[in-house]
Amino acid sequence: MAKEGKKIKLTVVSTYHYVRLVARSITFLALLTYYVIYRLRGGDDIGQVIESHPFILLTIWGFFLVEMILRFFPSKFESPGCQKQFAKNYVKTGKTNIEIQDNNAVMLVALIWIAFNGVFGALHMRGILDDGIMILLCSFYSVSDMICILFFCPFQSWLLKNKCCCSCRIYNWDYAMMFTPLFFVQKSYTWSLLVVSMALLARWEITFFKYPERFSESTNAYLHCQNCTEKLCTHKKQLKSLWKKIAEYTQARIKKLKI
C-alpha cells in the first residue's frame, strides 16, 4: 500500500476506465440532446432518429458490441474484477477454503434490479414511456457503470460489501444490467446487444459455479492487493482526501466571512 500523501499515477487499466467514462458521457449527452430537441419539435422518436443516421447507429452499436466481445477473452487492459474468471489468472495460494462473502446478496441485487427496471418496462408497455426513453436509460446506465467503478458503487457499499471491484462477485453483470431496458425495445440492434450481454453473464455464472476458487481471494492470489493492476482503491482514497480538503477549506472560508 502506498504511503499517505504519495501521489499514485493512473494505471493503464484505470486510464482505460476514464476513457470509457468520457466516451459514454458524450454519447449520453448527445442522445439526450437529440431526444429533447426532437420532442420539443414534436418530431420522431429518438430510435427513429438514430436509425435515419446509420453511421451514428453503427458507431454506438459497434462500440458496445466490441467491448462485450473483448470481455470473452483475457485482456491486460481490463479490470482484474472481470479477468479473474480466466484460468490463466488463477494463481493458487495453497488454501482450499473458498470464501466469497458477498455471494448471499447476489440474488437480492438481481431481484432489486429486475423489479426496478420492471417499473420502466411496465410504463413502456402502457405507452407512457417511448423507445427513446428506454435507450436513454441504457446510456445513463452505461455512464453510471463507470462511476461505480471509478468513484462510488452503491451495490458494493450497501449490499455486497466487497472490499473492491477486484473481488466483486457480479462484476461481469454490468452489460446485462446496462442493457436490461432494451428487452422492451423490439429492434434488431437493441436485442443483439441484449443477447450478447446475456451470453456474457451466462459465461460468468457458469464459470463461477464450475471454478469458484478463481473468484475467492483466499484461494486465488491474483485477487490480492499486491497483484492488482488497477490500484483504484488508492485513487479513490486520494479523491476522498481531496474532497475532505475542499470541505475543510470551504468551512474555513465560511467562518472567516462570518467574523
C-alpha positions as protocol buffer text, in pm:
chain_id: "A"
residue {
  index: 1
  type: MET
  ca { x: 0 y: 0 z: 0 }
}
residue {
  index: 2
  type: ALA
  ca { x: 132 y: 343 z: -89 }
}
residue {
  index: 3
  type: LYS
  ca { x: 232 y: 585 z: 185 }
}
residue {
  index: 4
  type: GLU
  ca { x: -17 y: 856 z: 273 }
}
residue {
  index: 5
  type: GLY
  ca { x: 38 y: 1172 z: 71 }
}
residue {
  index: 6
  type: LYS
  ca { x: 230 y: 996 z: -205 }
}
residue {
  index: 7
  type: LYS
  ca { x: 77 y: 1054 z: -545 }
}
residue {
  index: 8
  type: ILE
  ca { x: -10 y: 747 z: -748 }
}
residue {
  index: 9
  type: LYS
  ca { x: -16 y: 769 z: -1125 }
}
residue {
  index: 10
  type: LEU
  ca { x: -317 y: 624 z: -1303 }
}
residue {
  index: 11
  type: THR
  ca { x: -256 y: 271 z: -1422 }
}
residue {
  index: 12
  type: VAL
  ca { x: -330 y: 160 z: -1778 }
}
residue {
  index: 13
  type: VAL
  ca { x: -648 y: -11 z: -1657 }
}
residue {
  index: 14
  type: SER
  ca { x: -768 y: 298 z: -1471 }
}
residue {
  index: 15
  type: THR
  ca { x: -690 y: 521 z: -1768 }
}
residue {
  index: 16
  type: TYR
  ca { x: -898 y: 291 z: -1987 }
}
residue {
  index: 17
  type: HIS
  ca { x: -1186 y: 333 z: -1742 }
}
residue {
  index: 18
  type: TYR
  ca { x: -1164 y: 712 z: -1769 }
}
residue {
  index: 19
  type: VAL
  ca { x: -1156 y: 699 z: -2149 }
}
residue {
  index: 20
  type: ARG
  ca { x: -1474 y: 490 z: -2143 }
}
residue {
  index: 21
  type: LEU
  ca { x: -1634 y: 728 z: -1894 }
}
residue {
  index: 22
  type: VAL
  ca { x: -1571 y: 1024 z: -2124 }
}
residue {
  index: 23
  type: ALA
  ca { x: -1691 y: 836 z: -2436 }
}
residue {
  index: 24
  type: ARG
  ca { x: -2007 y: 712 z: -2267 }
}
residue {
  index: 25
  type: SER
  ca { x: -2082 y: 1053 z: -2117 }
}
residue {
  index: 26
  type: ILE
  ca { x: -2053 y: 1221 z: -2457 }
}
residue {
  index: 27
  type: THR
  ca { x: -2280 y: 955 z: -2607 }
}
residue {
  index: 28
  type: PHE
  ca { x: -2541 y: 1004 z: -2334 }
}
residue {
  index: 29
  type: LEU
  ca { x: -2538 y: 1384 z: -2363 }
}
residue {
  index: 30
  type: ALA
  ca { x: -2564 y: 1364 z: -2742 }
}
residue {
  index: 31
  type: LEU
  ca { x: -2859 y: 1124 z: -2727 }
}
residue {
  index: 32
  type: LEU
  ca { x: -3028 y: 1333 z: -2459 }
}
residue {
  index: 33
  type: THR
  ca { x: -2985 y: 1649 z: -2667 }
}
residue {
  index: 34
  type: TYR
  ca { x: -3129 y: 1476 z: -2974 }
}
residue {
  index: 35
  type: TYR
  ca { x: -3423 y: 1348 z: -2772 }
}
residue {
  index: 36
  type: VAL
  ca { x: -3510 y: 1684 z: -2614 }
}
residue {
  index: 37
  type: ILE
  ca { x: -3478 y: 1875 z: -2944 }
}
residue {
  index: 38
  type: TYR
  ca { x: -3693 y: 1632 z: -3142 }
}
residue {
  index: 39
  type: ARG
  ca { x: -3952 y: 1607 z: -2865 }
}
residue {
  index: 40
  type: LEU
  ca { x: -3984 y: 1985 z: -2841 }
}
residue {
  index: 41
  type: ARG
  ca { x: -4035 y: 1996 z: -3215 }
}
residue {
  index: 42
  type: GLY
  ca { x: -4288 y: 1717 z: -3197 }
}
residue {
  index: 43
  type: GLY
  ca { x: -4069 y: 1504 z: -3418 }
}
residue {
  index: 44
  type: ASP
  ca { x: -3991 y: 1136 z: -3439 }
}
residue {
  index: 45
  type: ASP
  ca { x: -3880 y: 913 z: -3155 }
}
residue {
  index: 46
  type: ILE
  ca { x: -3506 y: 908 z: -3090 }
}
residue {
  index: 47
  type: GLY
  ca { x: -3492 y: 548 z: -3208 }
}
residue {
  index: 48
  type: GLN
  ca { x: -3615 y: 655 z: -3550 }
}
residue {
  index: 49
  type: VAL
  ca { x: -3375 y: 949 z: -3550 }
}
residue {
  index: 50
  type: ILE
  ca { x: -3080 y: 718 z: -3483 }
}
residue {
  index: 51
  type: GLU
  ca { x: -3196 y: 475 z: -3750 }
}
residue {
  index: 52
  type: SER
  ca { x: -3208 y: 760 z: -4000 }
}
residue {
  index: 53
  type: HIS
  ca { x: -2835 y: 815 z: -3933 }
}
residue {
  index: 54
  type: PRO
  ca { x: -2673 y: 472 z: -3996 }
}
residue {
  index: 55
  type: PHE
  ca { x: -2324 y: 599 z: -3910 }
}
residue {
  index: 56
  type: ILE
  ca { x: -2434 y: 708 z: -3560 }
}
residue {
  index: 57
  type: LEU
  ca { x: -2623 y: 384 z: -3507 }
}
residue {
  index: 58
  type: LEU
  ca { x: -2335 y: 162 z: -3619 }
}
residue {
  index: 59
  type: THR
  ca { x: -2083 y: 361 z: -3413 }
}
residue {
  index: 60
  type: ILE
  ca { x: -2275 y: 331 z: -3087 }
}
residue {
  index: 61
  type: TRP
  ca { x: -2380 y: -28 z: -3153 }
}
residue {
  index: 62
  type: GLY
  ca { x: -2030 y: -131 z: -3259 }
}
residue {
  index: 63
  type: PHE
  ca { x: -1870 y: 49 z: -2965 }
}
residue {
  index: 64
  type: PHE
  ca { x: -2058 y: -159 z: -2710 }
}
residue {
  index: 65
  type: LEU
  ca { x: -2053 y: -481 z: -2912 }
}
residue {
  index: 66
  type: VAL
  ca { x: -1674 y: -476 z: -2941 }
}
residue {
  index: 67
  type: GLU
  ca { x: -1640 y: -401 z: -2570 }
}
residue {
  index: 68
  type: MET
  ca { x: -1853 y: -705 z: -2485 }
}
residue {
  index: 69
  type: ILE
  ca { x: -1681 y: -940 z: -2729 }
}
residue {
  index: 70
  type: LEU
  ca { x: -1342 y: -847 z: -2583 }
}
residue {
  index: 71
  type: ARG
  ca { x: -1474 y: -944 z: -2239 }
}
residue {
  index: 72
  type: PHE
  ca { x: -1491 y: -1307 z: -2353 }
}
residue {
  index: 73
  type: PHE
  ca { x: -1111 y: -1315 z: -2370 }
}
residue {
  index: 74
  type: PRO
  ca { x: -824 y: -1234 z: -2132 }
}
residue {
  index: 75
  type: SER
  ca { x: -702 y: -876 z: -2155 }
}
residue {
  index: 76
  type: LYS
  ca { x: -437 y: -664 z: -1983 }
}
residue {
  index: 77
  type: PHE
  ca { x: -649 y: -354 z: -2031 }
}
residue {
  index: 78
  type: GLU
  ca { x: -946 y: -480 z: -1833 }
}
residue {
  index: 79
  type: SER
  ca { x: -1005 y: -482 z: -1460 }
}
residue {
  index: 80
  type: PRO
  ca { x: -894 y: -785 z: -1256 }
}
residue {
  index: 81
  type: GLY
  ca { x: -1256 y: -784 z: -1142 }
}
residue {
  index: 82
  type: CYS
  ca { x: -1369 y: -939 z: -1470 }
}
residue {
  index: 83
  type: GLN
  ca { x: -1042 y: -1113 z: -1556 }
}
residue {
  index: 84
  type: LYS
  ca { x: -1042 y: -1346 z: -1255 }
}
residue {
  index: 85
  type: GLN
  ca { x: -1272 y: -1586 z: -1439 }
}
residue {
  index: 86
  type: PHE
  ca { x: -995 y: -1699 z: -1673 }
}
residue {
  index: 87
  type: ALA
  ca { x: -774 y: -1999 z: -1593 }
}
residue {
  index: 88
  type: LYS
  ca { x: -455 y: -1805 z: -1676 }
}
residue {
  index: 89
  type: ASN
  ca { x: -534 y: -1564 z: -1392 }
}
residue {
  index: 90
  type: TYR
  ca { x: -582 y: -1832 z: -1131 }
}
residue {
  index: 91
  type: VAL
  ca { x: -279 y: -1818 z: -903 }
}
residue {
  index: 92
  type: LYS
  ca { x: -303 y: -2082 z: -631 }
}
residue {
  index: 93
  type: THR
  ca { x: -243 y: -1970 z: -274 }
}
residue {
  index: 94
  type: GLY
  ca { x: -226 y: -2323 z: -136 }
}
residue {
  index: 95
  type: LYS
  ca { x: -551 y: -2276 z: 56 }
}
residue {
  index: 96
  type: THR
  ca { x: -869 y: -2473 z: -13 }
}
residue {
  index: 97
  type: ASN
  ca { x: -1126 y: -2273 z: 184 }
}
residue {
  index: 98
  type: ILE
  ca { x: -1329 y: -2083 z: -74 }
}
residue {
  index: 99
  type: GLU
  ca { x: -1463 y: -1762 z: 81 }
}
residue {
  index: 100
  type: ILE
  ca { x: -1698 y: -1532 z: -112 }
}
residue {
  index: 101
  type: GLN
  ca { x: -1862 y: -1312 z: 149 }
}
residue {
  index: 102
  type: ASP
  ca { x: -2092 y: -1121 z: -84 }
}
residue {
  index: 103
  type: ASN
  ca { x: -2239 y: -1429 z: -256 }
}
residue {
  index: 104
  type: ASN
  ca { x: -2555 y: -1430 z: -40 }
}
residue {
  index: 105
  type: ALA
  ca { x: -2651 y: -1079 z: -154 }
}
residue {
  index: 106
  type: VAL
  ca { x: -2629 y: -1163 z: -524 }
}
residue {
  index: 107
  type: MET
  ca { x: -2990 y: -1280 z: -552 }
}
residue {
  index: 108
  type: LEU
  ca { x: -3108 y: -966 z: -373 }
}
residue {
  index: 109
  type: VAL
  ca { x: -2922 y: -747 z: -623 }
}
residue {
  index: 110
  type: ALA
  ca { x: -3079 y: -939 z: -913 }
}
residue {
  index: 111
  type: LEU
  ca { x: -3431 y: -907 z: -770 }
}
residue {
  index: 112
  type: ILE
  ca { x: -3391 y: -535 z: -700 }
}
residue {
  index: 113
  type: TRP
  ca { x: -3258 y: -469 z: -1049 }
}
residue {
  index: 114
  type: ILE
  ca { x: -3535 y: -668 z: -1220 }
}
residue {
  index: 115
  type: ALA
  ca { x: -3805 y: -500 z: -1012 }
}
residue {
  index: 116
  type: PHE
  ca { x: -3657 y: -153 z: -1067 }
}
residue {
  index: 117
  type: ASN
  ca { x: -3642 y: -195 z: -1444 }
}
residue {
  index: 118
  type: GLY
  ca { x: -3977 y: -373 z: -1443 }
}
residue {
  index: 119
  type: VAL
  ca { x: -4136 y: -41 z: -1347 }
}
residue {
  index: 120
  type: PHE
  ca { x: -3990 y: 126 z: -1657 }
}
residue {
  index: 121
  type: GLY
  ca { x: -4091 y: -173 z: -1866 }
}
residue {
  index: 122
  type: ALA
  ca { x: -4448 y: -155 z: -1744 }
}
residue {
  index: 123
  type: LEU
  ca { x: -4465 y: 218 z: -1820 }
}
residue {
  index: 124
  type: HIS
  ca { x: -4326 y: 148 z: -2167 }
}
residue {
  index: 125
  type: MET
  ca { x: -4583 y: -121 z: -2238 }
}
residue {
  index: 126
  type: ARG
  ca { x: -4860 y: 119 z: -2135 }
}
residue {
  index: 127
  type: GLY
  ca { x: -4727 y: 375 z: -2381 }
}
residue {
  index: 128
  type: ILE
  ca { x: -4621 y: 624 z: -2114 }
}
residue {
  index: 129
  type: LEU
  ca { x: -4252 y: 584 z: -2199 }
}
residue {
  index: 130
  type: ASP
  ca { x: -4129 y: 550 z: -2557 }
}
residue {
  index: 131
  type: ASP
  ca { x: -3835 y: 360 z: -2703 }
}
residue {
  index: 132
  type: GLY
  ca { x: -3624 y: 674 z: -2679 }
}
residue {
  index: 133
  type: ILE
  ca { x: -3651 y: 685 z: -2301 }
}
residue {
  index: 134
  type: MET
  ca { x: -3550 y: 318 z: -2277 }
}
residue {
  index: 135
  type: ILE
  ca { x: -3244 y: 381 z: -2496 }
}
residue {
  index: 136
  type: LEU
  ca { x: -3155 y: 689 z: -2290 }
}
residue {
  index: 137
  type: LEU
  ca { x: -3192 y: 480 z: -1975 }
}
residue {
  index: 138
  type: CYS
  ca { x: -2939 y: 230 z: -2112 }
}
residue {
  index: 139
  type: SER
  ca { x: -2699 y: 512 z: -2197 }
}
residue {
  index: 140
  type: PHE
  ca { x: -2742 y: 657 z: -1848 }
}
residue {
  index: 141
  type: TYR
  ca { x: -2669 y: 314 z: -1701 }
}
residue {
  index: 142
  type: SER
  ca { x: -2351 y: 294 z: -1909 }
}
residue {
  index: 143
  type: VAL
  ca { x: -2224 y: 618 z: -1754 }
}
residue {
  index: 144
  type: SER
  ca { x: -2333 y: 506 z: -1406 }
}
residue {
  index: 145
  type: ASP
  ca { x: -2140 y: 183 z: -1456 }
}
residue {
  index: 146
  type: MET
  ca { x: -1813 y: 375 z: -1494 }
}
residue {
  index: 147
  type: ILE
  ca { x: -1899 y: 600 z: -1199 }
}
residue {
  index: 148
  type: CYS
  ca { x: -1948 y: 287 z: -988 }
}
residue {
  index: 149
  type: ILE
  ca { x: -1603 y: 163 z: -1088 }
}
residue {
  index: 150
  type: LEU
  ca { x: -1417 y: 491 z: -1051 }
}
residue {
  index: 151
  type: PHE
  ca { x: -1591 y: 675 z: -768 }
}
residue {
  index: 152
  type: PHE
  ca { x: -1875 y: 513 z: -577 }
}
residue {
  index: 153
  type: CYS
  ca { x: -2071 y: 188 z: -613 }
}
residue {
  index: 154
  type: PRO
  ca { x: -2399 y: 153 z: -418 }
}
residue {
  index: 155
  type: PHE
  ca { x: -2403 y: -223 z: -475 }
}
residue {
  index: 156
  type: GLN
  ca { x: -2061 y: -254 z: -315 }
}
residue {
  index: 157
  type: SER
  ca { x: -2129 y: -16 z: -27 }
}
residue {
  index: 158
  type: TRP
  ca { x: -2488 y: -111 z: 61 }
}
residue {
  index: 159
  type: LEU
  ca { x: -2545 y: -471 z: -47 }
}
residue {
  index: 160
  type: LEU
  ca { x: -2244 y: -679 z: -148 }
}
residue {
  index: 161
  type: LYS
  ca { x: -1992 y: -531 z: 99 }
}
residue {
  index: 162
  type: ASN
  ca { x: -1697 y: -647 z: -114 }
}
residue {
  index: 163
  type: LYS
  ca { x: -1366 y: -471 z: -50 }
}
residue {
  index: 164
  type: CYS
  ca { x: -1320 y: -352 z: -408 }
}
residue {
  index: 165
  type: CYS
  ca { x: -1412 y: -411 z: -773 }
}
residue {
  index: 166
  type: CYS
  ca { x: -1136 y: -669 z: -797 }
}
residue {
  index: 167
  type: SER
  ca { x: -1324 y: -904 z: -564 }
}
residue {
  index: 168
  type: CYS
  ca { x: -1674 y: -813 z: -687 }
}
residue {
  index: 169
  type: ARG
  ca { x: -1897 y: -1118 z: -732 }
}
residue {
  index: 170
  type: ILE
  ca { x: -2111 y: -954 z: -1004 }
}
residue {
  index: 171
  type: TYR
  ca { x: -1852 y: -755 z: -1199 }
}
residue {
  index: 172
  type: ASN
  ca { x: -1944 y: -911 z: -1532 }
}
residue {
  index: 173
  type: TRP
  ca { x: -2312 y: -844 z: -1479 }
}
residue {
  index: 174
  type: ASP
  ca { x: -2252 y: -486 z: -1590 }
}
residue {
  index: 175
  type: TYR
  ca { x: -2350 y: -517 z: -1955 }
}
residue {
  index: 176
  type: ALA
  ca { x: -2655 y: -734 z: -1883 }
}
residue {
  index: 177
  type: MET
  ca { x: -2770 y: -477 z: -1626 }
}
residue {
  index: 178
  type: MET
  ca { x: -2686 y: -192 z: -1861 }
}
residue {
  index: 179
  type: PHE
  ca { x: -2895 y: -329 z: -2145 }
}
residue {
  index: 180
  type: THR
  ca { x: -3190 y: -460 z: -1941 }
}
residue {
  index: 181
  type: PRO
  ca { x: -3425 y: -185 z: -2072 }
}
residue {
  index: 182
  type: LEU
  ca { x: -3356 y: -298 z: -2429 }
}
residue {
  index: 183
  type: PHE
  ca { x: -3571 y: -604 z: -2361 }
}
residue {
  index: 184
  type: PHE
  ca { x: -3869 y: -376 z: -2423 }
}
residue {
  index: 185
  type: VAL
  ca { x: -3731 y: -218 z: -2741 }
}
residue {
  index: 186
  type: GLN
  ca { x: -3804 y: -456 z: -3025 }
}
residue {
  index: 187
  type: LYS
  ca { x: -3526 y: -367 z: -3265 }
}
residue {
  index: 188
  type: SER
  ca { x: -3259 y: -593 z: -3410 }
}
residue {
  index: 189
  type: TYR
  ca { x: -2975 y: -366 z: -3298 }
}
residue {
  index: 190
  type: THR
  ca { x: -3109 y: -343 z: -2941 }
}
residue {
  index: 191
  type: TRP
  ca { x: -3183 y: -711 z: -2896 }
}
residue {
  index: 192
  type: SER
  ca { x: -2846 y: -810 z: -3042 }
}
residue {
  index: 193
  type: LEU
  ca { x: -2673 y: -609 z: -2767 }
}
residue {
  index: 194
  type: LEU
  ca { x: -2900 y: -765 z: -2507 }
}
residue {
  index: 195
  type: VAL
  ca { x: -2835 y: -1119 z: -2631 }
}
residue {
  index: 196
  type: VAL
  ca { x: -2455 y: -1075 z: -2625 }
}
residue {
  index: 197
  type: SER
  ca { x: -2471 y: -920 z: -2279 }
}
residue {
  index: 198
  type: MET
  ca { x: -2676 y: -1215 z: -2151 }
}
residue {
  index: 199
  type: ALA
  ca { x: -2426 y: -1457 z: -2307 }
}
residue {
  index: 200
  type: LEU
  ca { x: -2150 y: -1272 z: -2121 }
}
residue {
  index: 201
  type: LEU
  ca { x: -2348 y: -1304 z: -1798 }
}
residue {
  index: 202
  type: ALA
  ca { x: -2413 y: -1675 z: -1857 }
}
residue {
  index: 203
  type: ARG
  ca { x: -2043 y: -1737 z: -1925 }
}
residue {
  index: 204
  type: TRP
  ca { x: -1955 y: -1562 z: -1599 }
}
residue {
  index: 205
  type: GLU
  ca { x: -2206 y: -1754 z: -1388 }
}
residue {
  index: 206
  type: ILE
  ca { x: -2120 y: -2092 z: -1540 }
}
residue {
  index: 207
  type: THR
  ca { x: -1751 y: -2027 z: -1473 }
}
residue {
  index: 208
  type: PHE
  ca { x: -1829 y: -1924 z: -1116 }
}
residue {
  index: 209
  type: PHE
  ca { x: -2020 y: -2243 z: -1039 }
}
residue {
  index: 210
  type: LYS
  ca { x: -1759 y: -2462 z: -1210 }
}
residue {
  index: 211
  type: TYR
  ca { x: -1449 y: -2288 z: -1073 }
}
residue {
  index: 212
  type: PRO
  ca { x: -1544 y: -2088 z: -759 }
}
residue {
  index: 213
  type: GLU
  ca { x: -1182 y: -2100 z: -645 }
}
residue {
  index: 214
  type: ARG
  ca { x: -1095 y: -1841 z: -911 }
}
residue {
  index: 215
  type: PHE
  ca { x: -1335 y: -1592 z: -751 }
}
residue {
  index: 216
  type: SER
  ca { x: -1210 y: -1624 z: -393 }
}
residue {
  index: 217
  type: GLU
  ca { x: -925 y: -1416 z: -255 }
}
residue {
  index: 218
  type: SER
  ca { x: -834 y: -1695 z: -13 }
}
residue {
  index: 219
  type: THR
  ca { x: -765 y: -1940 z: -298 }
}
residue {
  index: 220
  type: ASN
  ca { x: -661 y: -1706 z: -582 }
}
residue {
  index: 221
  type: ALA
  ca { x: -356 y: -1485 z: -523 }
}
residue {
  index: 222
  type: TYR
  ca { x: -441 y: -1291 z: -840 }
}
residue {
  index: 223
  type: LEU
  ca { x: -701 y: -1107 z: -631 }
}
residue {
  index: 224
  type: HIS
  ca { x: -453 y: -997 z: -364 }
}
residue {
  index: 225
  type: CYS
  ca { x: -384 y: -623 z: -338 }
}
residue {
  index: 226
  type: GLN
  ca { x: -15 y: -653 z: -426 }
}
residue {
  index: 227
  type: ASN
  ca { x: -105 y: -816 z: -757 }
}
residue {
  index: 228
  type: CYS
  ca { x: -371 y: -563 z: -857 }
}
residue {
  index: 229
  type: THR
  ca { x: -313 y: -387 z: -1190 }
}
residue {
  index: 230
  type: GLU
  ca { x: -588 y: -132 z: -1126 }
}
residue {
  index: 231
  type: LYS
  ca { x: -499 y: 43 z: -799 }
}
residue {
  index: 232
  type: LEU
  ca { x: -836 y: 219 z: -793 }
}
residue {
  index: 233
  type: CYS
  ca { x: -863 y: 188 z: -415 }
}
residue {
  index: 234
  type: THR
  ca { x: -562 y: 419 z: -379 }
}
residue {
  index: 235
  type: HIS
  ca { x: -705 y: 655 z: -638 }
}
residue {
  index: 236
  type: LYS
  ca { x: -1040 y: 665 z: -457 }
}
residue {
  index: 237
  type: LYS
  ca { x: -865 y: 745 z: -129 }
}
residue {
  index: 238
  type: GLN
  ca { x: -689 y: 1035 z: -299 }
}
residue {
  index: 239
  type: LEU
  ca { x: -1024 y: 1165 z: -427 }
}
residue {
  index: 240
  type: LYS
  ca { x: -1178 y: 1134 z: -78 }
}
residue {
  index: 241
  type: SER
  ca { x: -881 y: 1321 z: 66 }
}
residue {
  index: 242
  type: LEU
  ca { x: -924 y: 1595 z: -196 }
}
residue {
  index: 243
  type: TRP
  ca { x: -1295 y: 1635 z: -119 }
}
residue {
  index: 244
  type: LYS
  ca { x: -1216 y: 1645 z: 252 }
}
residue {
  index: 245
  type: LYS
  ca { x: -964 y: 1924 z: 198 }
}
residue {
  index: 246
  type: ILE
  ca { x: -1214 y: 2116 z: -17 }
}
residue {
  index: 247
  type: ALA
  ca { x: -1479 y: 2079 z: 255 }
}
residue {
  index: 248
  type: GLU
  ca { x: -1236 y: 2196 z: 524 }
}
residue {
  index: 249
  type: TYR
  ca { x: -1132 y: 2495 z: 310 }
}
residue {
  index: 250
  type: THR
  ca { x: -1497 y: 2584 z: 245 }
}
residue {
  index: 251
  type: GLN
  ca { x: -1581 y: 2568 z: 615 }
}
residue {
  index: 252
  type: ALA
  ca { x: -1280 y: 2784 z: 699 }
}
residue {
  index: 253
  type: ARG
  ca { x: -1387 y: 3044 z: 440 }
}
residue {
  index: 254
  type: ILE
  ca { x: -1744 y: 3047 z: 574 }
}
residue {
  index: 255
  type: LYS
  ca { x: -1620 y: 3102 z: 930 }
}
residue {
  index: 256
  type: LYS
  ca { x: -1391 y: 3381 z: 812 }
}
residue {
  index: 257
  type: LEU
  ca { x: -1676 y: 3554 z: 629 }
}
residue {
  index: 258
  type: LYS
  ca { x: -1896 y: 3537 z: 940 }
}
residue {
  index: 259
  type: ILE
  ca { x: -1638 y: 3715 z: 1151 }
}
